[in-house]
Amino acid sequence: MFLLKSNDNLLLNSIIDVLNQKFTIFNTNEATNSFATLSISSNESTFCIETDNYKKNIFKPLSSTKLFEEIDSILTKININFNDLSYSPVKQNIFYEKKSLVLGNIHNLIFSALLLHIKSGISKDSLYEMVWPQDKNYQINKLDTHLTNLKNLINQKLGYHFNFKTIEGKIFLISN
């Protein structure tokens, strides 16, 4: 969901190892779709973490707990806009007008995947594997049920007409 970059590969690998203990939302592959990029740099006295809109300098030494807290504080400020909706991937929250909806884990994974693949769509198979990577029994109706439930939840709780379509096995969000 978030691209992590650094000009120091050793620092990047160390940070990824620490972050993967708590978060599973980072990657270092620039070809992968992401909501935002976190750039991390370091000098003798500080770490600098920045996105397009935020910059945070953190003094060394730094515990992994403090690193988690600082990155979490940056990530919770990131909102993605889709039509009239505002979505916070980390908070798992969708906002519309003055209403908000907190998504469960599965619905959040589905919604974020749909947004990340808004232009190209995402295949049902890829989405299924993303949501249920341990499943050995592939059941497409399970995914279809969750997609329908997500659509109904957004429509009912937010009063927003949310929809998607499937074209040649790929799911696309429909813009209003």
C-alpha positions as CSV (number, residue, x, y, z in Angstrom):
1,M,0.0,0.0,0.0
2,F,2.9,2.4,0.7
3,L,6.3,2.5,-1.1
4,L,9.3,2.9,1.2
5,K,12.4,4.5,-0.3
6,S,15.9,5.4,0.8
7,N,19.1,6.2,-0.8
8,D,20.8,3.9,1.8
9,N,20.0,0.3,1.0
10,L,21.3,-1.0,4.4
11,L,19.0,1.5,6.2
12,L,16.1,0.6,4.0
13,N,16.5,-3.2,4.6
14,S,16.9,-2.6,8.4
15,I,13.8,-0.4,8.5
16,I,11.7,-2.9,6.4
17,D,12.7,-5.7,8.8
18,V,11.6,-3.6,11.8
19,L,8.4,-2.4,10.1
20,N,7.4,-5.9,9.0
21,Q,7.1,-6.9,12.6
22,K,4.0,-4.7,13.0
23,F,2.9,-3.5,9.5
24,T,2.5,-5.5,6.3
25,I,1.7,-2.5,4.2
26,F,5.1,-1.5,2.9
27,N,7.0,-2.5,-0.2
28,T,10.2,-1.4,-1.9
29,N,9.1,-2.2,-5.5
30,E,8.5,1.0,-7.4
31,A,6.5,-0.9,-10.0
32,T,3.9,-1.8,-7.4
33,N,0.8,0.5,-7.0
34,S,0.9,2.5,-3.8
35,F,-1.0,5.2,-2.1
36,A,2.0,7.2,-1.1
37,T,5.8,7.1,-0.8
38,L,7.7,7.3,2.4
39,S,11.3,8.4,2.0
40,I,13.7,7.7,4.8
41,S,17.1,9.3,5.2
42,S,19.5,9.4,8.1
43,N,22.4,11.5,9.3
44,E,24.5,11.3,12.5
45,S,21.8,12.7,14.7
46,T,18.4,12.1,13.1
47,F,16.2,10.1,10.9
48,C,14.0,12.0,8.4
49,I,10.7,10.4,7.2
50,E,8.8,12.3,4.6
51,T,5.9,12.0,2.2
52,D,4.6,14.5,-0.4
53,N,2.8,16.4,2.4
54,Y,4.6,15.6,5.6
55,K,8.1,15.7,7.0
56,K,9.3,14.4,10.4
57,N,12.8,14.5,11.8
58,I,13.3,12.0,14.6
59,F,16.4,12.2,16.9
60,K,18.6,9.2,17.4
61,P,18.8,6.8,19.2
62,L,15.5,5.4,18.2
63,S,13.6,2.3,19.5
64,S,11.5,0.2,17.2
65,T,8.4,1.3,19.3
66,K,9.2,5.0,18.6
67,L,9.7,4.2,14.9
68,F,6.3,2.5,14.7
69,E,4.7,5.5,16.5
70,E,6.2,8.1,14.2
71,I,5.4,6.2,11.0
72,D,1.9,5.5,12.2
73,S,1.4,9.2,13.0
74,I,2.4,10.1,9.4
75,L,0.3,7.3,7.8
76,T,-2.9,8.1,9.7
77,K,-2.7,11.6,8.1
78,I,-2.8,10.2,4.5
79,N,-6.3,10.3,2.9
80,I,-7.1,9.1,-0.6
81,N,-9.9,10.8,-2.5
82,F,-12.2,9.0,-4.9
83,N,-15.0,11.0,-6.3
84,D,-16.7,12.5,-3.2
85,L,-15.2,9.9,-0.8
86,S,-12.2,10.3,1.4
87,Y,-10.4,7.2,2.5
88,S,-7.8,6.6,5.2
89,P,-6.2,3.2,4.4
90,V,-4.5,3.0,7.8
91,K,-7.5,4.0,9.9
92,Q,-9.7,1.8,7.6
93,N,-12.1,4.7,7.4
94,I,-14.2,6.1,4.6
95,F,-15.7,9.6,4.9
96,Y,-18.5,11.0,2.9
97,E,-20.1,14.4,3.6
98,K,-20.3,14.3,7.5
99,K,-20.5,10.6,7.8
100,S,-17.8,8.0,8.4
101,L,-17.6,4.3,8.1
102,V,-14.9,2.1,9.7
103,L,-14.2,-1.0,7.5
104,G,-13.4,-4.4,8.8
105,N,-10.1,-6.0,7.7
106,I,-11.5,-7.9,4.7
107,H,-13.5,-4.9,3.4
108,N,-10.5,-2.7,3.9
109,L,-8.2,-5.0,1.9
110,I,-10.8,-5.2,-0.9
111,F,-11.5,-1.4,-0.9
112,S,-7.8,-0.5,-0.9
113,A,-7.0,-3.0,-3.7
114,L,-9.8,-1.6,-5.8
115,L,-8.4,2.0,-5.3
116,L,-4.9,0.9,-6.0
117,H,-5.9,-0.7,-9.3
118,I,-8.4,2.0,-10.2
119,K,-7.1,2.5,-13.8
120,S,-6.1,-1.1,-14.7
121,G,-8.6,-3.0,-12.6
122,I,-7.7,-6.0,-10.5
123,S,-8.3,-9.6,-11.5
124,K,-10.7,-11.5,-9.2
125,D,-8.0,-14.2,-8.8
126,S,-5.4,-11.6,-7.6
127,L,-7.9,-10.0,-5.3
128,Y,-8.9,-13.3,-3.8
129,E,-5.2,-14.3,-3.2
130,M,-4.6,-10.9,-1.6
131,V,-7.5,-11.2,0.8
132,W,-7.2,-14.9,1.6
133,P,-3.5,-15.9,0.9
134,Q,-3.8,-19.1,2.9
135,D,-6.9,-20.5,1.3
136,K,-6.4,-23.8,-0.5
137,N,-10.1,-24.0,-1.5
138,Y,-10.6,-21.2,-4.0
139,Q,-14.3,-20.1,-3.8
140,I,-15.1,-17.1,-6.1
141,N,-18.6,-16.8,-4.6
142,K,-16.8,-15.9,-1.3
143,L,-15.2,-12.9,-2.9
144,D,-18.4,-11.9,-4.7
145,T,-20.3,-12.0,-1.4
146,H,-17.8,-9.7,0.2
147,L,-17.8,-7.3,-2.7
148,T,-21.6,-7.1,-2.6
149,N,-21.5,-6.7,1.2
150,L,-19.0,-3.9,0.9
151,K,-21.1,-2.1,-1.8
152,N,-24.2,-2.4,0.3
153,L,-22.4,-1.3,3.5
154,I,-21.1,1.9,1.8
155,N,-24.5,2.6,0.2
156,Q,-26.4,2.1,3.5
157,K,-24.1,3.6,6.1
158,L,-22.8,6.6,4.1
159,G,-25.7,7.1,1.6
160,Y,-23.2,7.0,-1.2
161,H,-23.9,5.1,-4.4
162,F,-20.8,2.9,-4.6
163,N,-20.4,0.4,-7.4
164,F,-17.9,-1.6,-9.4
165,K,-18.0,-3.6,-12.6
166,T,-16.3,-6.7,-13.9
167,I,-14.8,-6.7,-17.4
168,E,-13.0,-9.8,-18.6
169,G,-12.4,-11.0,-15.1
170,K,-11.1,-7.7,-13.8
171,I,-12.9,-5.6,-11.3
172,F,-13.1,-1.8,-11.8
173,L,-14.5,0.9,-9.6
174,I,-17.2,3.0,-11.3
175,S,-16.8,6.7,-11.1
176,N,-19.8,8.9,-10.7
